[in-house]
Amino acid sequence: MMKFILWCILLFLCWPLALIALIAYPIVWVILIPFRIVGIAVGGVLDLIASIITLPARLLRG
């Protein structure tokens, strides 16, 4: 909702820039999809490494 309100303000102030933003937003979103996938994969690998490192302590505590 906040993005829409900001876009409406931009439309009121400078409508050509608002239309360019309206067209560019989906293109930028599609370009950033691979980076999100890599971020999810790296986060999963780091969680796996952290769980492997802390496994002996959890076994001894449990």
C-alpha positions as CSV (number, residue, x, y, z in Angstrom):
1,M,0.0,0.0,0.0
2,M,2.9,2.3,0.8
3,K,4.4,1.8,-2.6
4,F,1.1,2.7,-4.3
5,I,0.8,5.9,-2.2
6,L,4.4,6.9,-3.1
7,W,3.7,6.2,-6.7
8,C,0.5,8.4,-6.6
9,I,2.6,11.2,-5.1
10,L,5.2,10.8,-7.9
11,L,2.4,10.7,-10.4
12,F,1.1,14.0,-9.1
13,L,4.6,15.6,-9.0
14,C,6.1,14.2,-12.2
15,W,3.9,12.0,-14.3
16,P,6.5,10.9,-16.9
17,L,8.8,9.7,-14.2
18,A,5.9,7.8,-12.6
19,L,5.1,6.1,-15.9
20,I,8.8,5.1,-16.4
21,A,8.8,3.7,-12.9
22,L,5.6,1.8,-13.6
23,I,7.2,0.1,-16.6
24,A,10.7,-0.4,-15.1
25,Y,9.5,-2.0,-11.8
26,P,8.5,-5.4,-13.3
27,I,11.7,-5.5,-15.4
28,V,13.9,-4.9,-12.4
29,W,12.0,-7.5,-10.4
30,V,12.6,-10.1,-13.1
31,I,16.3,-9.2,-13.3
32,L,16.7,-9.6,-9.5
33,I,15.1,-13.1,-9.3
34,P,18.4,-15.0,-9.8
35,F,20.0,-13.0,-7.0
36,R,17.1,-14.0,-4.7
37,I,17.5,-17.7,-5.6
38,V,21.3,-17.5,-4.9
39,G,20.6,-15.8,-1.6
40,I,18.2,-18.5,-0.6
41,A,20.7,-21.2,-1.6
42,V,23.6,-19.5,0.3
43,G,21.5,-19.1,3.4
44,G,20.6,-22.8,3.3
45,V,24.2,-23.8,3.0
46,L,25.2,-21.6,5.8
47,D,22.4,-23.0,8.0
48,L,23.6,-26.5,7.1
49,I,27.2,-25.7,8.1
50,A,26.1,-24.1,11.3
51,S,23.9,-27.2,12.2
52,I,26.8,-29.5,11.4
53,I,29.2,-27.5,13.6
54,T,26.8,-27.4,16.6
55,L,25.7,-31.0,16.3
56,P,28.1,-32.4,18.8
57,A,27.2,-29.8,21.4
58,R,23.5,-30.5,20.9
59,L,24.1,-34.3,21.2
60,L,26.0,-33.9,24.5
61,R,23.5,-31.5,25.9
62,G,20.5,-33.7,24.9
